[in-house]
Amino acid sequence: MKISYNKLWKLLIDKNMNRQNLCDKTGISAATMAKLGKGKNVNTDVLLRICKVLECDITDIMEIEEH
């Protein structure tokens, strides 16, 4: 199984935001953003901060893909 954040990238486009805007508004680091970009695990706190800023549920920004 693999985590996919494709929903997050689509949501950012829908909200006219880029990754830097998200970093600025959530306070997450560039290194964490890189992890998200590579589909790696990140702390749940980070995901919840993203959800709060984007006013969405965690299922709106990520999904688990089975190979």
HUPECOR-V539928 format. One record per helix or strand. SS is the DSSP state (a for helix, b for strand). FROM is the first residue (numbers start at 1). LEN is the number of residues. Records with the same first field share a line. If there is no record, write none. Layout:
# HUPECOR-V539928
SS=FROM-LEN / FROM-LEN
This chain:
# HUPECOR-V539928
b=2-3 / 63-3
a=6-9 / 19-8 / 30-8 / 44-11 / 58-3
